[in-house]
Amino acid sequence: MASNLDRSKDKFAIPISGPTTGNVWRIVNYDSDIIAIHAALIANGKVLFFAGSQADSQAHKQGYVNAARYWNPQTNIVEVVPAPLDIDLFCCGHVLLGNGDLLAAGGTEFYVNDPHGRGRFTGIRNCAIFSPFDSLSRFPWRTVASMNFERETNPPRGGGRWYPTLVLLGDERVLAIGGASSSDSDYENNIMLEVFENGSPGKWIDQGRQSDVNFVGGSGDLDYPRAFLLPNGNVFVVHVYDGTIGFSHEWNPVSRAWRTYLNTPGPIYDYSPAVLLPLLPSLNYNARVLIAGGKSPKKIDLSLENPQWVDTSPRKLENAPLRLNSSAILLPDGKVLVVGGVPDKLHDESALASHTNVAELYDPSTDSWQNLAEANVIRNYHSVALLLPDGSVWTAGSNKNTDPSWKDDVGGVPNPKFDRRELRIEIYYPPYWKLIRPAISSIDNPSMSYNTPIRIFTSKTTSISSVALIRCSTATHALNPDQRFIGLVIHERDFESIIVNPPPSQNIAPPGYYMLFIIDDGNVPSPGKIVSLSA
């Protein structure tokens, strides 16, 4: 599909090196061209974003489902990327694989208002892999094995996922969980668990049913569940719906057994971001999870004998407004940035009138919140945010400016007076931007392994207090299960370099591409370097 970039819509150019002060927002000079519903920082340092039919049922019906773009941080411009022509990846799940490829699974079969559907969105079984190292003169996507049909159906039918979550396991398999089933399914939600083993074309292996562990029914309880790989190799799953954390579970991929945490504190709402807090050697790499978005964010320490969800300290933002559809981003200084959000979980016009543009910063080391600068662009439903290697945060996407009289708020024929897609890209530069930052001169081997120490060259060896790996990640719908911060132990230092131990295991740091940062004794991080990690 040809690009329709209109350079006359430029706002203002920003230097590639960014501003000279921190805690500021800048709008990028080129618009995104398509709405950035799904986004990933991939191994070549670019941001890939795609949207399938772009939340437009007419585009879906007419087969315009191949919306995909690159944003290049070196040039600040958007490039057209070929996308699958016959798979609508709108509302799919995605994850970065150990080799740097991106796996996208599921997507949209029918829109809720489609007369051929079941009065709801339904999912597809199709899957595709994007390979960032392929030249764009070739097609960078390839189709791979479709997900399974439902168990115990004859003939085989059903399956499919719309709003699924994908999680990379330590052994490089991918777990698929949740999402709405296809139109010929016996179930509204896909209650199967299945794992993907990469190959040509790869295969999906049935892992049993979620219903076996007494998942509670209800609206949205299997939509984009928040899920994270734990250091013990298990997967922690949180289903958030109807204003509460419905259930929290831990799944063992070896035994396929579940552990259920029964407490259900509220209120926490759908479309609240969740993040696995930094895995630190000083804390024995214990897993902690934060869920933001509600008036009282929650956290849980999974290293405890009886883990419980508890409130964080109070937020500092006046009246602590809901910020649903917001994004939570792990920063290289170990803090969590929360950006965007509105008080309605979908895309109601009244919500846009009371949006939250002030960024908030959570420090897990002190359990404290801080207010930061206010963004220029409202980020609502279908917005995304990603950490970039230089330590800034890329934000894009969002529904906007829908006609209040337009009742079909999930697709259909839009009023031509309105554009429901937010196309401005904005970058946030955290407070450490204005400080004197350490720098990585080079790394002895950017292809890291689990049994070889890493030598990092820097002129500030005596002042470096810690080293962090932050995984390149993917984002959609306030969800980013790829996101991961791993602290590394400094083993030795001399006048020109420091030597750090590699991550202790593949469950703590799954194979893949990471940003490597050094942090000085003032907790100021360097710009990062992208490195690979493999067994």
C-alpha positions in Angstrom: 0.0 0.0 0.0 1.4 3.4 -0.9 2.1 5.9 1.8 -0.1 9.0 2.1 2.4 10.9 4.3 1.6 14.6 4.0 4.8 16.6 4.9 2.7 19.8 5.0 1.4 18.6 8.4 4.9 18.9 10.0 4.8 20.4 13.5 8.5 21.4 14.1 11.7 19.5 13.7 13.6 18.4 16.8 17.3 17.7 16.9 18.1 14.0 16.7 20.1 14.4 19.9 17.1 15.6 21.8 16.6 18.7 24.0 19.2 20.1 26.3 17.0 19.8 29.4 15.1 16.9 30.9 11.4 16.4 31.9 10.1 17.8 28.6 7.8 16.6 25.8 8.5 17.2 22.1 6.2 16.4 19.1 8.1 14.7 16.3 8.1 16.5 13.0 6.5 13.7 10.9 3.1 12.1 11.7 2.7 8.4 12.0 0.5 8.0 8.8 -1.5 5.2 10.4 -2.7 4.8 14.0 -0.1 3.0 16.1 -2.2 0.3 17.8 0.6 -2.3 18.0 4.2 -1.2 18.4 7.6 -2.8 19.1 11.2 -1.7 19.5 13.1 -4.2 17.4 16.7 -5.3 17.1 17.7 -2.8 14.4 16.7 0.1 16.8 13.6 1.1 14.8 10.1 1.2 16.1 7.7 -1.1 14.1 4.0 -0.2 14.4 1.0 -1.7 12.7 -2.8 -1.7 13.0 -4.3 -4.1 10.5 -7.7 -2.5 9.6 -7.0 0.4 12.0 -10.2 -0.1 14.0 -12.3 0.5 10.9 -14.8 -2.2 10.0 -15.2 -0.8 6.5 -11.5 -1.2 5.9 -11.7 -4.7 7.2 -14.6 -5.6 4.9 -12.8 -4.2 1.9 -9.6 -6.0 2.7 -7.5 -2.9 3.6 -5.7 -4.7 6.5 -2.0 -4.2 5.7 -1.2 -1.0 7.7 2.3 -1.1 9.0 5.1 1.5 9.4 8.6 2.0 10.8 9.7 5.0 12.8 13.4 5.6 12.5 14.9 7.4 15.6 18.0 8.3 13.5 16.0 10.4 11.0 12.7 11.0 12.9 10.7 10.0 9.8 8.2 7.3 9.1 8.8 4.6 6.5 6.3 2.3 4.8 6.7 -1.4 5.7 5.0 -4.2 3.8 2.5 -6.0 5.9 0.4 -9.2 5.5 -2.2 -8.6 2.8 -4.8 -11.2 4.0 -4.4 -11.2 7.8 -6.1 -8.5 9.9 -3.7 -8.1 12.8 -5.9 -5.5 14.4 -6.1 -6.5 18.1 -3.7 -9.5 17.8 -1.1 -10.5 20.3 2.6 -10.2 19.8 6.0 -11.0 21.3 9.7 -10.6 20.4 11.4 -14.0 19.9 14.9 -14.9 21.0 16.3 -14.3 17.5 14.8 -10.8 17.3 11.9 -11.7 15.1 8.4 -10.5 16.1 5.6 -13.1 16.3 2.0 -11.8 15.8 -0.8 -14.2 16.6 -4.5 -13.9 16.2 -6.4 -10.7 15.2 -9.8 -9.8 13.9 -12.2 -12.2 12.0 -15.4 -10.1 12.3 -16.2 -6.7 13.9 -18.9 -6.5 16.5 -21.3 -4.9 14.1 -20.7 -7.4 11.2 -23.9 -9.2 10.2 -21.9 -12.4 9.6 -20.5 -12.3 13.1 -21.9 -13.3 16.5 -22.6 -9.8 17.8 -19.1 -9.4 19.1 -15.6 -9.2 17.9 -14.2 -12.7 16.9 -10.6 -13.8 16.5 -8.6 -15.6 13.9 -6.1 -18.5 14.2 -3.6 -16.9 11.7 0.0 -16.1 12.7 2.9 -14.3 11.1 6.5 -13.5 11.9 8.2 -10.2 11.1 12.0 -10.5 10.6 13.8 -7.1 11.1 17.0 -8.3 9.5 15.4 -8.9 6.1 15.9 -6.2 3.6 12.8 -4.2 2.9 13.3 -5.0 -0.8 11.9 -8.4 0.2 8.7 -9.1 2.1 9.7 -9.0 5.8 6.7 -11.0 7.1 6.1 -14.7 6.6 3.1 -16.8 7.7 3.7 -19.5 10.2 1.6 -22.3 11.6 -1.9 -21.3 12.7 -3.1 -21.7 16.3 -5.0 -24.8 17.3 -8.6 -25.6 16.8 -10.6 -26.1 20.0 -10.1 -29.3 21.8 -12.6 -32.1 21.5 -14.4 -30.8 18.4 -15.2 -33.0 15.4 -14.7 -31.9 12.8 -11.9 -29.5 14.0 -13.2 -25.9 14.4 -13.2 -22.9 16.7 -10.0 -21.6 18.2 -8.7 -18.2 17.2 -7.9 -15.2 19.4 -8.9 -11.6 19.5 -7.2 -9.6 22.4 -4.8 -12.4 23.3 -1.6 -12.2 25.3 1.7 -13.8 24.2 4.5 -14.5 26.7 8.1 -15.6 25.8 9.1 -18.5 28.1 12.7 -19.1 29.2 13.1 -22.0 26.8 12.1 -19.6 23.9 8.6 -21.1 23.4 5.7 -18.7 23.4 2.6 -19.1 25.6 -0.7 -17.8 24.1 -3.5 -17.1 26.6 -6.9 -15.5 26.5 -8.7 -13.6 23.8 -12.1 -14.0 22.1 -12.7 -17.1 19.9 -13.7 -17.4 16.3 -17.3 -17.2 15.1 -17.6 -21.0 14.9 -16.4 -21.5 18.4 -18.3 -23.2 21.2 -17.0 -20.5 23.6 -17.0 -16.8 23.7 -13.5 -16.7 25.0 -10.7 -19.0 24.0 -10.2 -21.1 27.1 -7.2 -23.1 25.7 -3.6 -22.7 26.5 -1.1 -23.3 23.7 2.6 -22.8 23.2 4.4 -21.9 19.9 7.7 -23.6 19.0 9.5 -21.6 16.4 10.6 -23.3 13.1 9.5 -23.4 9.5 6.6 -23.1 9.8 6.7 -23.8 13.5 3.9 -25.4 15.5 1.4 -24.8 18.3 1.1 -27.4 21.1 -2.1 -27.7 23.1 -1.4 -27.2 26.9 -4.9 -27.8 28.2 -7.8 -25.5 29.2 -7.9 -22.4 31.3 -11.4 -23.5 32.5 -9.7 -26.4 34.4 -8.5 -23.8 36.9 -11.9 -22.2 37.5 -11.4 -18.9 35.7 -14.3 -16.6 36.5 -16.6 -15.6 33.6 -17.6 -12.0 32.9 -16.9 -9.2 30.6 -13.3 -8.9 29.5 -11.8 -11.4 32.0 -9.9 -13.2 29.2 -9.1 -10.0 27.2 -5.4 -9.2 27.1 -4.7 -10.7 30.5 -1.6 -9.2 32.1 1.0 -12.0 32.2 4.7 -12.2 33.0 7.4 -14.8 33.0 8.8 -15.2 36.5 12.3 -16.1 37.6 11.2 -19.6 38.6 10.0 -20.2 35.0 6.3 -20.0 35.8 4.0 -17.4 34.3 2.1 -15.0 36.5 -1.3 -14.1 35.1 -3.7 -11.3 36.2 -7.2 -10.9 34.9 -8.5 -7.4 35.6 -12.2 -6.7 35.0 -15.3 -4.9 36.4 -13.2 -2.7 38.7 -11.3 -5.5 40.6 -8.4 -7.8 40.1 -10.6 -10.8 39.5 -8.0 -13.5 40.0 -4.2 -13.8 40.0 -2.7 -17.1 38.9 0.7 -18.7 38.5 1.1 -21.3 35.8 3.9 -23.9 35.7 4.7 -24.7 32.0 6.4 -28.1 33.0 3.6 -29.6 35.2 0.9 -27.4 33.7 -0.4 -26.9 37.3 -1.8 -23.6 38.5 -1.5 -21.8 41.8 -4.3 -19.3 42.5 -4.2 -16.2 44.6 -7.7 -15.6 45.9 -7.6 -12.0 47.2 -9.5 -9.6 44.9 -8.7 -6.0 46.0 -10.3 -3.1 44.1 -10.9 -0.9 42.5 -8.5 -1.6 39.6 -10.0 -1.3 36.1 -9.8 -2.8 32.6 -7.1 -1.2 30.4 -4.9 -0.5 33.4 -1.1 -1.0 32.6 0.8 -3.6 34.5 4.6 -4.0 34.7 7.0 -6.5 36.2 9.2 -4.3 38.5 13.0 -4.5 38.1 14.6 -7.9 38.8 17.6 -6.9 41.0 20.5 -9.0 42.3 20.2 -7.1 45.6 16.7 -8.5 46.0 17.7 -12.0 44.8 15.8 -11.3 41.6 12.5 -11.6 43.4 9.5 -10.8 41.2 7.2 -7.9 42.0 4.3 -6.6 39.9 2.7 -3.2 39.7 -0.7 -2.4 38.3 -1.4 1.3 37.7 -4.3 3.1 36.1 -6.7 3.2 39.1 -6.9 5.8 41.8 -4.9 3.5 44.1 -2.2 1.5 42.2 -1.5 -2.0 43.5 1.6 -4.1 43.9 2.4 -7.7 44.8 5.6 -9.3 46.0 5.6 -12.9 44.6 8.6 -13.9 46.8 6.4 -13.9 49.9 4.9 -17.1 51.2 1.4 -15.7 50.9 1.6 -12.9 48.3 -1.1 -10.3 48.6 -2.0 -7.3 46.5 -1.5 -4.1 48.5 -1.8 -0.4 47.7 1.3 1.6 46.8 1.8 4.9 48.6 -0.7 7.6 47.5 -0.2 9.3 44.2 0.7 13.0 44.2 -1.6 14.0 41.3 -4.5 16.0 42.6 -7.7 13.9 43.1 -5.8 10.9 41.7 -7.8 10.6 38.5 -8.3 7.3 36.7 -5.9 7.0 33.8 -7.1 4.0 31.9 -5.5 3.2 28.5 -2.3 4.6 29.9 1.1 3.1 29.5 3.7 2.1 32.2 7.3 2.1 31.0 10.4 0.8 32.9 13.1 3.5 32.8 16.9 2.7 33.0 17.1 4.3 36.4 14.8 1.6 37.8 11.7 3.8 38.0 8.3 3.4 36.3 6.9 6.1 34.1 3.1 6.3 33.6 1.9 8.3 30.7 -1.4 9.0 29.0 -4.8 7.9 30.1 -8.5 8.9 30.4 -11.2 8.1 33.0 -13.1 5.8 30.6 -11.9 2.4 29.6 -12.9 2.7 25.9 -13.2 5.9 23.8 -16.1 8.1 25.0 -16.0 11.7 24.2 -16.7 12.8 27.8 -13.5 10.9 28.8 -11.4 13.0 26.4 -12.6 16.2 28.1 -11.1 15.0 31.4 -7.9 13.4 30.2 -4.7 13.0 32.2 -1.6 14.4 30.4 0.6 14.8 33.4 3.2 12.1 33.5 3.7 10.2 36.8 6.9 8.5 38.1 6.8 5.6 40.5 10.0 4.7 42.4 9.7 1.1 43.7 12.8 1.5 45.9 11.0 4.1 48.0 7.4 3.2 47.1 6.8 6.9 46.2 5.1 8.8 43.3 6.2 12.0 41.7 4.4 14.3 39.1 6.3 15.2 36.0 5.7 17.4 32.9 2.4 17.4 30.9 2.3 15.9 27.5 0.9 17.8 24.5 -1.1 15.0 23.0 -4.0 13.1 24.7 -3.4 9.3 24.7 -6.6 7.3 24.9 -7.7 3.9 23.7 -5.2 2.4 21.1 -2.2 4.3 22.3 1.3 2.9 22.9 4.6 3.9 24.5 8.1 2.3 24.4 11.5 3.0 25.9 14.1 4.0 23.3 17.8 3.1 23.5 18.8 6.7 24.3 16.6 6.6 27.4 13.7 8.7 26.0 10.1 7.4 25.7 8.3 7.2 22.3 4.5 7.7 22.5 2.0 7.3 19.6 -1.5 6.2 18.7 -4.9 6.9 20.3 -8.5 7.3 19.2 -9.6 10.9 19.1 -12.2 13.4 17.9 -15.0 10.9 17.2 -18.4 12.4 16.3 -20.5 12.2 19.6 -23.5 11.3 17.4 -21.7 8.4 15.8 -23.1 5.4 17.6 -20.9 2.8 16.0 -17.8 3.6 18.1 -15.9 0.5 17.2 -15.8 0.9 13.4 -18.1 1.6 10.5 -18.4 4.7 8.3 -16.9 7.7 10.0 -18.2 11.2 9.6 -15.8 12.8 7.1 -15.6 15.9 9.3 -13.8 14.0 11.9 -10.6 12.0 12.1 -10.7 9.3 14.8 -7.0 8.5 14.5 -4.4 10.3 16.5 -1.3 10.5 14.2 1.1 12.7 16.2 4.2 11.1 17.6 5.5 12.6 20.8 8.7 11.8 22.7 9.3 12.3 26.5 12.7 13.1 27.8 12.9 12.0 31.5 14.5 14.2 34.2 17.9 12.5 33.9 18.2 14.0 30.3 19.4 17.4 31.7 22.1 15.8 33.8 25.7 14.8 32.9 25.2 11.2 31.8 27.8 8.4 31.8 28.5 6.9 28.4 29.3 3.4 27.1 32.3 3.7 24.7 32.0 0.1 23.5 31.2 -3.5 24.6 33.7 -6.3 24.1 31.0 -8.5 22.7 27.4 -7.3 21.9 26.4 -10.9 21.4 26.1 -11.9 25.1 25.7 -15.4 26.6 24.7 -16.7 30.0 28.1 -18.0 30.9 30.5 -15.3 29.8 31.1 -12.0 31.7 30.7 -8.8 29.8 33.3 -6.1 29.5 31.9 -2.6 29.1 34.3 0.3 28.2 33.6 3.7 29.8 35.6 6.6 31.0 33.7 6.8 34.3 34.5 3.4 35.7 34.9 4.5 39.3 31.4 6.2 39.4 29.4 3.4 37.8 27.3 1.8 40.5 25.0 -0.6 38.5 24.3 -2.0 35.1 20.9 -2.8 33.7 19.5 -4.8 30.8 16.1 -3.7 29.6 14.4 -5.9 27.0 13.3 -4.5 23.7 9.5 -4.8 24.0 6.1 -4.6 22.4 3.0 -2.7 23.4 -0.7 -2.6 22.7 -3.8 -1.8 24.8 -2.0 -0.8 27.9 -0.2 -4.2 27.8 3.5 -5.0 27.5 4.4 -8.5 28.8 7.8 -8.3 27.0 9.0 -5.4 29.2 11.8 -6.5 31.5 14.5 -4.9 33.6 17.4 -7.1 34.9 20.1 -5.7 37.1 23.6 -7.1 36.6 26.4 -7.6 39.1 29.6 -5.7 38.6 32.4 -8.3 38.9 35.5 -6.2 38.4 36.6 -2.8 37.2 39.8 -1.1 36.0 40.7 2.4 34.7 38.9 1.9 31.3 36.2 -0.7 31.8 33.9 -2.7 34.1 33.2 -6.4 33.9 29.7 -7.6 34.8 28.3 -11.0 35.3 25.7 -12.2 32.7 22.1 -12.8 33.8 21.8 -15.9 36.0 19.3 -17.8 33.9 17.0 -17.7 30.9 14.0 -17.4 33.1 15.3 -14.2 34.6 16.4 -12.9 31.2 14.9 -14.8 28.3 17.0 -14.9 25.1 16.6 -11.9 22.8 17.6 -8.3 22.2 18.1 -5.9 25.1 19.2 -2.4 25.8 22.3 -2.3 28.0 22.7 0.8 30.3 25.3 1.8 32.9 24.1 3.8 35.9 26.3 6.1 37.9 26.3 6.7 41.7 23.8 9.5 41.3 21.4 7.1 39.7 21.8 8.7 36.3 21.7 6.3 33.4 23.8 6.3 30.2 22.3 6.1 26.7 21.9 2.4 26.0 23.4 0.0 23.5 21.4 -2.8 21.9 22.9 -6.2 22.6 21.7 -9.8 22.0 21.5 -12.5 24.6 21.5 -16.2 23.7 22.3 -19.5 25.2 
